[in-house]
Amino acid sequence: MPTSTIRLDEGVREETTRIASEMGLSFNAVMNILARKFNAEKGFPFLVKLETARKTVFDMSSDEFESACQDAVAQREEVSTMDYVTRFDKESGMIAKVYADGRVEYVLS
């Protein structure tokens, strides 16, 4: 069996070894299980994503939401050049202007 070297952050191997031992597994068994699962899934078997700096209405306090609404009203155009409908996007939690030509402009950023 080929030997591989991996670099882990300080304490990771010790903690992994401790937990694996309680389960009756070796550190190498854990690494093999993780690699096989990664291969079977064709990627990580859990969600890996960047945290976004964008807040949604679900993340805001009442005061933050009120302030964001006031900012949006203050920044809007005096005379709209296109017709749009304001909608609440349930998936993103954002308020959006949906224009007749299909463009979507989020009110909160």
Distance bins in CASP14 RR format, pairs under 12 A and 6 or more apart:
PFRMAT RR
TARGET T0000
AUTHOR 0000-0000-0000
RMODE 2
METHOD distances of the structure
MODEL  1
1 28 0 0 0 0 1 0 0 0 0 0 0
1 32 0 0 0 0 1 0 0 0 0 0 0
3 28 0 0 0 0 0 1 0 0 0 0 0
3 31 0 0 0 0 0 1 0 0 0 0 0
4 28 0 0 0 0 1 0 0 0 0 0 0
4 31 0 0 0 0 1 0 0 0 0 0 0
4 32 0 0 0 0 0 1 0 0 0 0 0
4 35 0 0 0 0 1 0 0 0 0 0 0
5 31 0 0 0 0 0 1 0 0 0 0 0
6 12 0 0 0 0 1 0 0 0 0 0 0
6 13 0 0 0 0 1 0 0 0 0 0 0
6 16 0 0 0 0 0 1 0 0 0 0 0
6 27 0 0 0 0 0 1 0 0 0 0 0
6 28 0 0 0 0 0 1 0 0 0 0 0
6 30 0 0 0 0 0 1 0 0 0 0 0
6 31 1 0 0 1 0 0 0 0 0 0 0
6 34 0 0 0 0 0 1 0 0 0 0 0
6 35 0 0 0 0 0 1 0 0 0 0 0
7 13 0 0 0 0 1 0 0 0 0 0 0
8 14 0 0 0 0 1 0 0 0 0 0 0
8 15 0 0 0 0 1 0 0 0 0 0 0
8 16 1 0 0 1 0 0 0 0 0 0 0
8 17 0 0 0 0 0 1 0 0 0 0 0
8 27 0 0 0 0 1 0 0 0 0 0 0
8 30 0 0 0 0 0 1 0 0 0 0 0
8 31 0 0 0 0 1 0 0 0 0 0 0
9 15 0 0 0 0 0 1 0 0 0 0 0
9 16 0 0 0 0 0 1 0 0 0 0 0
11 17 0 0 0 0 1 0 0 0 0 0 0
11 18 0 0 0 0 1 0 0 0 0 0 0
11 19 0 0 0 0 0 1 0 0 0 0 0
12 18 0 0 0 0 0 1 0 0 0 0 0
12 19 0 0 0 0 0 1 0 0 0 0 0
12 20 0 0 0 0 0 1 0 0 0 0 0
12 27 0 0 0 0 0 1 0 0 0 0 0
12 30 0 0 0 0 0 1 0 0 0 0 0
12 31 0 0 0 0 0 1 0 0 0 0 0
13 19 0 0 0 0 0 1 0 0 0 0 0
13 20 0 0 0 0 0 1 0 0 0 0 0
13 26 0 0 0 0 0 1 0 0 0 0 0
13 27 1 0 0 1 0 0 0 0 0 0 0
13 28 0 0 0 0 0 1 0 0 0 0 0
13 30 0 0 0 0 0 1 0 0 0 0 0
13 31 0 0 0 0 1 0 0 0 0 0 0
14 20 0 0 0 0 0 1 0 0 0 0 0
14 21 0 0 0 0 0 1 0 0 0 0 0
14 27 0 0 0 0 1 0 0 0 0 0 0
15 21 0 0 0 0 0 1 0 0 0 0 0
15 22 0 0 0 0 0 1 0 0 0 0 0
15 27 0 0 0 0 0 1 0 0 0 0 0
15 30 0 0 0 0 0 1 0 0 0 0 0
16 22 0 0 0 0 0 1 0 0 0 0 0
16 23 0 0 0 0 0 1 0 0 0 0 0
16 25 0 0 0 0 1 0 0 0 0 0 0
16 26 0 0 0 0 0 1 0 0 0 0 0
16 27 1 0 1 0 0 0 0 0 0 0 0
16 28 0 0 0 0 0 1 0 0 0 0 0
16 29 0 0 0 0 0 1 0 0 0 0 0
16 30 1 0 1 0 0 0 0 0 0 0 0
16 31 0 0 0 0 1 0 0 0 0 0 0
16 33 0 0 0 0 0 1 0 0 0 0 0
16 34 0 0 0 0 1 0 0 0 0 0 0
17 23 0 0 0 0 0 1 0 0 0 0 0
17 24 0 0 0 0 0 1 0 0 0 0 0
17 25 0 0 0 0 1 0 0 0 0 0 0
17 26 1 0 0 1 0 0 0 0 0 0 0
17 27 1 0 1 0 0 0 0 0 0 0 0
17 28 0 0 0 0 1 0 0 0 0 0 0
17 29 0 0 0 0 0 1 0 0 0 0 0
17 30 0 0 0 0 1 0 0 0 0 0 0
17 31 0 0 0 0 0 1 0 0 0 0 0
18 24 0 0 0 0 0 1 0 0 0 0 0
18 25 0 0 0 0 0 1 0 0 0 0 0
18 26 0 0 0 0 0 1 0 0 0 0 0
18 27 0 0 0 0 1 0 0 0 0 0 0
18 30 0 0 0 0 0 1 0 0 0 0 0
19 25 0 0 0 0 1 0 0 0 0 0 0
19 26 0 0 0 0 0 1 0 0 0 0 0
19 27 0 0 0 0 1 0 0 0 0 0 0
19 29 0 0 0 0 0 1 0 0 0 0 0
19 30 0 0 0 0 1 0 0 0 0 0 0
20 26 1 0 0 1 0 0 0 0 0 0 0
20 27 1 0 1 0 0 0 0 0 0 0 0
20 28 0 0 0 0 1 0 0 0 0 0 0
20 29 1 0 0 1 0 0 0 0 0 0 0
20 30 1 0 1 0 0 0 0 0 0 0 0
20 31 0 0 0 0 1 0 0 0 0 0 0
20 32 0 0 0 0 0 1 0 0 0 0 0
20 33 0 0 0 0 1 0 0 0 0 0 0
20 34 0 0 0 0 0 1 0 0 0 0 0
21 27 0 0 0 0 1 0 0 0 0 0 0
21 29 0 0 0 0 0 1 0 0 0 0 0
21 30 0 0 0 0 0 1 0 0 0 0 0
22 30 0 0 0 0 0 1 0 0 0 0 0
23 29 0 0 0 0 1 0 0 0 0 0 0
23 30 0 0 0 0 1 0 0 0 0 0 0
23 33 0 0 0 0 0 1 0 0 0 0 0
24 30 0 0 0 0 0 1 0 0 0 0 0
25 31 0 0 0 0 0 1 0 0 0 0 0
25 32 0 0 0 0 1 0 0 0 0 0 0
25 33 1 0 0 1 0 0 0 0 0 0 0
25 34 0 0 0 0 0 1 0 0 0 0 0
26 32 0 0 0 0 1 0 0 0 0 0 0
26 33 0 0 0 0 0 1 0 0 0 0 0
27 33 0 0 0 0 0 1 0 0 0 0 0
27 34 0 0 0 0 0 1 0 0 0 0 0
28 34 0 0 0 0 0 1 0 0 0 0 0
28 35 0 0 0 0 0 1 0 0 0 0 0
29 35 0 0 0 0 0 1 0 0 0 0 0
29 36 0 0 0 0 0 1 0 0 0 0 0
30 36 0 0 0 0 0 1 0 0 0 0 0
30 37 0 0 0 0 0 1 0 0 0 0 0
31 37 0 0 0 0 0 1 0 0 0 0 0
31 38 0 0 0 0 0 1 0 0 0 0 0
32 38 0 0 0 0 0 1 0 0 0 0 0
32 39 0 0 0 0 0 1 0 0 0 0 0
33 39 0 0 0 0 0 1 0 0 0 0 0
33 40 0 0 0 0 0 1 0 0 0 0 0
33 45 0 0 0 0 0 1 0 0 0 0 0
34 40 0 0 0 0 0 1 0 0 0 0 0
34 41 0 0 0 0 0 1 0 0 0 0 0
34 43 0 0 0 0 0 1 0 0 0 0 0
34 44 0 0 0 0 1 0 0 0 0 0 0
34 45 0 0 0 0 1 0 0 0 0 0 0
34 46 0 0 0 0 0 1 0 0 0 0 0
35 41 0 0 0 0 0 1 0 0 0 0 0
35 43 0 0 0 0 0 1 0 0 0 0 0
35 44 0 0 0 0 0 1 0 0 0 0 0
35 45 0 0 0 0 0 1 0 0 0 0 0
36 43 0 0 0 0 0 1 0 0 0 0 0
36 45 0 0 0 0 0 1 0 0 0 0 0
37 43 0 0 0 0 1 0 0 0 0 0 0
37 44 0 0 0 0 1 0 0 0 0 0 0
37 45 1 0 1 0 0 0 0 0 0 0 0
37 46 0 0 0 0 1 0 0 0 0 0 0
38 44 1 0 0 1 0 0 0 0 0 0 0
38 45 1 0 0 1 0 0 0 0 0 0 0
38 46 0 0 0 0 0 1 0 0 0 0 0
38 48 0 0 0 0 0 1 0 0 0 0 0
39 45 0 0 0 0 0 1 0 0 0 0 0
41 47 0 0 0 0 0 1 0 0 0 0 0
41 48 0 0 0 0 0 1 0 0 0 0 0
51 59 0 0 0 0 0 1 0 0 0 0 0
52 59 0 0 0 0 0 1 0 0 0 0 0
52 92 0 0 0 0 0 1 0 0 0 0 0
52 94 0 0 0 0 0 1 0 0 0 0 0
52 109 0 0 0 0 0 1 0 0 0 0 0
53 59 0 0 0 0 0 1 0 0 0 0 0
53 109 0 0 0 0 1 0 0 0 0 0 0
54 60 0 0 0 0 0 1 0 0 0 0 0
54 68 0 0 0 0 0 1 0 0 0 0 0
54 92 0 0 0 0 1 0 0 0 0 0 0
54 93 0 0 0 0 0 1 0 0 0 0 0
54 94 0 0 0 0 1 0 0 0 0 0 0
54 106 0 0 0 0 1 0 0 0 0 0 0
54 108 0 0 0 0 1 0 0 0 0 0 0
54 109 1 0 0 1 0 0 0 0 0 0 0
55 61 0 0 0 0 0 1 0 0 0 0 0
55 64 1 0 0 1 0 0 0 0 0 0 0
55 65 0 0 0 0 1 0 0 0 0 0 0
55 67 0 0 0 0 0 1 0 0 0 0 0
55 68 0 0 0 0 1 0 0 0 0 0 0
55 92 0 0 0 0 0 1 0 0 0 0 0
55 93 0 0 0 0 1 0 0 0 0 0 0
55 94 0 0 0 0 1 0 0 0 0 0 0
55 106 0 0 0 0 0 1 0 0 0 0 0
55 108 1 0 0 1 0 0 0 0 0 0 0
55 109 0 0 0 0 1 0 0 0 0 0 0
56 64 0 0 0 0 0 1 0 0 0 0 0
56 65 0 0 0 0 0 1 0 0 0 0 0
56 68 0 0 0 0 0 1 0 0 0 0 0
56 88 0 0 0 0 0 1 0 0 0 0 0
56 89 0 0 0 0 1 0 0 0 0 0 0
56 90 0 0 0 0 0 1 0 0 0 0 0
56 91 0 0 0 0 1 0 0 0 0 0 0
56 92 1 0 0 1 0 0 0 0 0 0 0
56 93 1 0 1 0 0 0 0 0 0 0 0
56 94 1 0 1 0 0 0 0 0 0 0 0
56 95 0 0 0 0 1 0 0 0 0 0 0
56 96 0 0 0 0 0 1 0 0 0 0 0
56 106 0 0 0 0 1 0 0 0 0 0 0
56 107 0 0 0 0 0 1 0 0 0 0 0
56 108 1 0 0 1 0 0 0 0 0 0 0
56 109 0 0 0 0 0 1 0 0 0 0 0
57 64 0 0 0 0 1 0 0 0 0 0 0
57 65 1 0 1 0 0 0 0 0 0 0 0
57 66 0 0 0 0 0 1 0 0 0 0 0
57 68 0 0 0 0 1 0 0 0 0 0 0
57 69 0 0 0 0 1 0 0 0 0 0 0
57 72 0 0 0 0 0 1 0 0 0 0 0
57 88 1 0 0 1 0 0 0 0 0 0 0
57 89 0 0 0 0 1 0 0 0 0 0 0
57 90 0 0 0 0 0 1 0 0 0 0 0
57 92 0 0 0 0 1 0 0 0 0 0 0
57 93 1 0 1 0 0 0 0 0 0 0 0
57 94 1 0 0 1 0 0 0 0 0 0 0
57 95 1 0 0 1 0 0 0 0 0 0 0
57 96 0 0 0 0 0 1 0 0 0 0 0
57 106 0 0 0 0 0 1 0 0 0 0 0
57 107 0 0 0 0 0 1 0 0 0 0 0
57 108 1 0 0 1 0 0 0 0 0 0 0
58 64 0 0 0 0 0 1 0 0 0 0 0
58 65 0 0 0 0 1 0 0 0 0 0 0
58 88 0 0 0 0 0 1 0 0 0 0 0
58 89 0 0 0 0 0 1 0 0 0 0 0
58 90 0 0 0 0 0 1 0 0 0 0 0
58 91 0 0 0 0 0 1 0 0 0 0 0
58 92 0 0 0 0 1 0 0 0 0 0 0
58 93 1 0 1 0 0 0 0 0 0 0 0
58 94 0 0 0 0 1 0 0 0 0 0 0
58 95 0 0 0 0 0 1 0 0 0 0 0
58 108 0 0 0 0 0 1 0 0 0 0 0
59 65 0 0 0 0 1 0 0 0 0 0 0
59 68 0 0 0 0 0 1 0 0 0 0 0
59 92 0 0 0 0 0 1 0 0 0 0 0
59 93 0 0 0 0 1 0 0 0 0 0 0
59 94 0 0 0 0 0 1 0 0 0 0 0
59 108 0 0 0 0 0 1 0 0 0 0 0
60 66 0 0 0 0 1 0 0 0 0 0 0
60 67 0 0 0 0 1 0 0 0 0 0 0
60 68 1 0 0 1 0 0 0 0 0 0 0
60 69 0 0 0 0 1 0 0 0 0 0 0
60 93 0 0 0 0 1 0 0 0 0 0 0
60 94 0 0 0 0 0 1 0 0 0 0 0
60 95 0 0 0 0 0 1 0 0 0 0 0
60 108 0 0 0 0 1 0 0 0 0 0 0
61 67 0 0 0 0 1 0 0 0 0 0 0
61 68 0 0 0 0 0 1 0 0 0 0 0
62 68 0 0 0 0 0 1 0 0 0 0 0
62 69 0 0 0 0 0 1 0 0 0 0 0
63 69 0 0 0 0 0 1 0 0 0 0 0
63 70 0 0 0 0 0 1 0 0 0 0 0
64 70 0 0 0 0 0 1 0 0 0 0 0
64 71 0 0 0 0 0 1 0 0 0 0 0
64 108 0 0 0 0 1 0 0 0 0 0 0
65 71 0 0 0 0 0 1 0 0 0 0 0
65 72 0 0 0 0 0 1 0 0 0 0 0
65 93 0 0 0 0 0 1 0 0 0 0 0
65 94 0 0 0 0 0 1 0 0 0 0 0
65 95 0 0 0 0 1 0 0 0 0 0 0
65 107 0 0 0 0 0 1 0 0 0 0 0
65 108 0 0 0 0 1 0 0 0 0 0 0
66 72 0 0 0 0 0 1 0 0 0 0 0
66 73 0 0 0 0 0 1 0 0 0 0 0
66 108 0 0 0 0 0 1 0 0 0 0 0
67 73 0 0 0 0 0 1 0 0 0 0 0
67 74 0 0 0 0 0 1 0 0 0 0 0
67 108 0 0 0 0 0 1 0 0 0 0 0
68 74 0 0 0 0 0 1 0 0 0 0 0
68 75 0 0 0 0 0 1 0 0 0 0 0
68 93 0 0 0 0 0 1 0 0 0 0 0
68 94 0 0 0 0 0 1 0 0 0 0 0
68 95 0 0 0 0 1 0 0 0 0 0 0
68 106 0 0 0 0 0 1 0 0 0 0 0
68 107 1 0 0 1 0 0 0 0 0 0 0
68 108 1 0 1 0 0 0 0 0 0 0 0
68 109 0 0 0 0 1 0 0 0 0 0 0
69 75 0 0 0 0 0 1 0 0 0 0 0
69 76 0 0 0 0 0 1 0 0 0 0 0
69 86 0 0 0 0 0 1 0 0 0 0 0
69 95 0 0 0 0 1 0 0 0 0 0 0
69 107 0 0 0 0 1 0 0 0 0 0 0
69 108 0 0 0 0 1 0 0 0 0 0 0
70 76 0 0 0 0 0 1 0 0 0 0 0
70 107 0 0 0 0 0 1 0 0 0 0 0
70 108 0 0 0 0 0 1 0 0 0 0 0
71 95 0 0 0 0 0 1 0 0 0 0 0
71 107 0 0 0 0 1 0 0 0 0 0 0
71 108 0 0 0 0 1 0 0 0 0 0 0
71 109 0 0 0 0 1 0 0 0 0 0 0
72 86 0 0 0 0 1 0 0 0 0 0 0
72 94 0 0 0 0 0 1 0 0 0 0 0
72 95 1 0 0 1 0 0 0 0 0 0 0
72 96 0 0 0 0 0 1 0 0 0 0 0
72 97 0 0 0 0 1 0 0 0 0 0 0
72 105 0 0 0 0 0 1 0 0 0 0 0
72 106 0 0 0 0 1 0 0 0 0 0 0
72 107 1 0 1 0 0 0 0 0 0 0 0
72 108 1 0 0 1 0 0 0 0 0 0 0
72 109 0 0 0 0 1 0 0 0 0 0 0
73 86 0 0 0 0 0 1 0 0 0 0 0
73 95 0 0 0 0 0 1 0 0 0 0 0
73 107 0 0 0 0 1 0 0 0 0 0 0
73 108 0 0 0 0 0 1 0 0 0 0 0
74 107 0 0 0 0 0 1 0 0 0 0 0
75 97 0 0 0 0 0 1 0 0 0 0 0
75 105 0 0 0 0 0 1 0 0 0 0 0
75 107 0 0 0 0 1 0 0 0 0 0 0
75 108 0 0 0 0 0 1 0 0 0 0 0
75 109 0 0 0 0 0 1 0 0 0 0 0
76 84 0 0 0 0 0 1 0 0 0 0 0
76 86 0 0 0 0 0 1 0 0 0 0 0
76 95 0 0 0 0 0 1 0 0 0 0 0
76 97 0 0 0 0 1 0 0 0 0 0 0
76 105 0 0 0 0 0 1 0 0 0 0 0
76 107 0 0 0 0 1 0 0 0 0 0 0
77 84 0 0 0 0 0 1 0 0 0 0 0
77 97 0 0 0 0 0 1 0 0 0 0 0
77 105 0 0 0 0 0 1 0 0 0 0 0
80 86 0 0 0 0 0 1 0 0 0 0 0
80 97 0 0 0 0 1 0 0 0 0 0 0
80 99 0 0 0 0 1 0 0 0 0 0 0
80 100 0 0 0 0 0 1 0 0 0 0 0
80 105 0 0 0 0 0 1 0 0 0 0 0
81 97 0 0 0 0 0 1 0 0 0 0 0
81 99 0 0 0 0 1 0 0 0 0 0 0
81 100 0 0 0 0 0 1 0 0 0 0 0
81 101 0 0 0 0 0 1 0 0 0 0 0
81 103 0 0 0 0 0 1 0 0 0 0 0
82 97 0 0 0 0 1 0 0 0 0 0 0
82 98 0 0 0 0 0 1 0 0 0 0 0
82 99 1 0 1 0 0 0 0 0 0 0 0
82 100 1 0 0 1 0 0 0 0 0 0 0
82 101 1 0 0 1 0 0 0 0 0 0 0
82 102 0 0 0 0 1 0 0 0 0 0 0
82 103 0 0 0 0 1 0 0 0 0 0 0
82 105 0 0 0 0 1 0 0 0 0 0 0
83 97 0 0 0 0 1 0 0 0 0 0 0
83 98 0 0 0 0 1 0 0 0 0 0 0
83 99 1 0 0 1 0 0 0 0 0 0 0
83 100 1 0 1 0 0 0 0 0 0 0 0
83 101 0 0 0 0 1 0 0 0 0 0 0
83 102 0 0 0 0 0 1 0 0 0 0 0
83 103 0 0 0 0 0 1 0 0 0 0 0
84 95 0 0 0 0 0 1 0 0 0 0 0
84 96 0 0 0 0 1 0 0 0 0 0 0
84 97 1 0 1 0 0 0 0 0 0 0 0
84 98 1 0 1 0 0 0 0 0 0 0 0
84 99 1 0 1 0 0 0 0 0 0 0 0
84 100 1 0 0 1 0 0 0 0 0 0 0
84 101 0 0 0 0 1 0 0 0 0 0 0
84 102 0 0 0 0 1 0 0 0 0 0 0
84 103 0 0 0 0 1 0 0 0 0 0 0
84 104 0 0 0 0 1 0 0 0 0 0 0
84 105 1 0 0 1 0 0 0 0 0 0 0
84 107 0 0 0 0 0 1 0 0 0 0 0
85 95 0 0 0 0 0 1 0 0 0 0 0
85 96 0 0 0 0 1 0 0 0 0 0 0
85 97 1 0 0 1 0 0 0 0 0 0 0
85 98 1 0 1 0 0 0 0 0 0 0 0
85 99 0 0 0 0 1 0 0 0 0 0 0
85 100 0 0 0 0 1 0 0 0 0 0 0
85 102 0 0 0 0 0 1 0 0 0 0 0
85 103 0 0 0 0 0 1 0 0 0 0 0
85 104 0 0 0 0 0 1 0 0 0 0 0
85 105 0 0 0 0 0 1 0 0 0 0 0
86 94 0 0 0 0 0 1 0 0 0 0 0
86 95 1 0 0 1 0 0 0 0 0 0 0
86 96 1 0 0 1 0 0 0 0 0 0 0
86 97 1 0 1 0 0 0 0 0 0 0 0
86 98 1 0 0 1 0 0 0 0 0 0 0
86 99 0 0 0 0 0 1 0 0 0 0 0
86 104 0 0 0 0 0 1 0 0 0 0 0
86 105 0 0 0 0 1 0 0 0 0 0 0
86 106 0 0 0 0 0 1 0 0 0 0 0
86 107 1 0 0 1 0 0 0 0 0 0 0
86 108 0 0 0 0 0 1 0 0 0 0 0
87 93 0 0 0 0 0 1 0 0 0 0 0
87 94 0 0 0 0 1 0 0 0 0 0 0
87 95 1 0 0 1 0 0 0 0 0 0 0
87 96 1 0 1 0 0 0 0 0 0 0 0
87 97 1 0 0 1 0 0 0 0 0 0 0
87 98 1 0 1 0 0 0 0 0 0 0 0
87 99 0 0 0 0 0 1 0 0 0 0 0
87 102 0 0 0 0 0 1 0 0 0 0 0
87 104 0 0 0 0 1 0 0 0 0 0 0
87 105 0 0 0 0 0 1 0 0 0 0 0
87 106 0 0 0 0 0 1 0 0 0 0 0
87 107 0 0 0 0 1 0 0 0 0 0 0
88 94 1 0 0 1 0 0 0 0 0 0 0
88 95 1 0 1 0 0 0 0 0 0 0 0
88 96 1 0 0 1 0 0 0 0 0 0 0
88 97 0 0 0 0 0 1 0 0 0 0 0
88 98 0 0 0 0 0 1 0 0 0 0 0
88 106 0 0 0 0 0 1 0 0 0 0 0
88 107 0 0 0 0 1 0 0 0 0 0 0
88 108 0 0 0 0 0 1 0 0 0 0 0
89 95 1 0 0 1 0 0 0 0 0 0 0
89 96 1 0 1 0 0 0 0 0 0 0 0
89 97 0 0 0 0 0 1 0 0 0 0 0
89 98 0 0 0 0 1 0 0 0 0 0 0
89 104 0 0 0 0 1 0 0 0 0 0 0
89 105 0 0 0 0 0 1 0 0 0 0 0
89 106 1 0 0 1 0 0 0 0 0 0 0
89 107 0 0 0 0 0 1 0 0 0 0 0
89 108 0 0 0 0 0 1 0 0 0 0 0
90 96 0 0 0 0 0 1 0 0 0 0 0
91 104 0 0 0 0 0 1 0 0 0 0 0
92 104 0 0 0 0 0 1 0 0 0 0 0
92 106 1 0 0 1 0 0 0 0 0 0 0
92 107 0 0 0 0 0 1 0 0 0 0 0
92 108 0 0 0 0 1 0 0 0 0 0 0
92 109 0 0 0 0 0 1 0 0 0 0 0
93 106 0 0 0 0 1 0 0 0 0 0 0
93 107 0 0 0 0 0 1 0 0 0 0 0
93 108 0 0 0 0 1 0 0 0 0 0 0
94 104 0 0 0 0 1 0 0 0 0 0 0
94 105 0 0 0 0 0 1 0 0 0 0 0
94 106 1 0 1 0 0 0 0 0 0 0 0
94 107 1 0 0 1 0 0 0 0 0 0 0
94 108 1 0 1 0 0 0 0 0 0 0 0
94 109 0 0 0 0 1 0 0 0 0 0 0
95 104 0 0 0 0 0 1 0 0 0 0 0
95 105 0 0 0 0 1 0 0 0 0 0 0
95 106 1 0 0 1 0 0 0 0 0 0 0
95 107 1 0 1 0 0 0 0 0 0 0 0
95 108 1 0 1 0 0 0 0 0 0 0 0
95 109 0 0 0 0 0 1 0 0 0 0 0
96 102 0 0 0 0 0 1 0 0 0 0 0
96 103 0 0 0 0 1 0 0 0 0 0 0
96 104 1 0 1 0 0 0 0 0 0 0 0
96 105 1 0 0 1 0 0 0 0 0 0 0
96 106 1 0 1 0 0 0 0 0 0 0 0
96 107 1 0 0 1 0 0 0 0 0 0 0
96 108 0 0 0 0 1 0 0 0 0 0 0
96 109 0 0 0 0 0 1 0 0 0 0 0
97 103 0 0 0 0 1 0 0 0 0 0 0
97 104 1 0 0 1 0 0 0 0 0 0 0
97 105 1 0 1 0 0 0 0 0 0 0 0
97 106 1 0 0 1 0 0 0 0 0 0 0
97 107 1 0 0 1 0 0 0 0 0 0 0
97 108 0 0 0 0 0 1 0 0 0 0 0
98 104 1 0 1 0 0 0 0 0 0 0 0
98 105 0 0 0 0 1 0 0 0 0 0 0
98 106 0 0 0 0 0 1 0 0 0 0 0
98 107 0 0 0 0 0 1 0 0 0 0 0
99 105 1 0 0 1 0 0 0 0 0 0 0
END
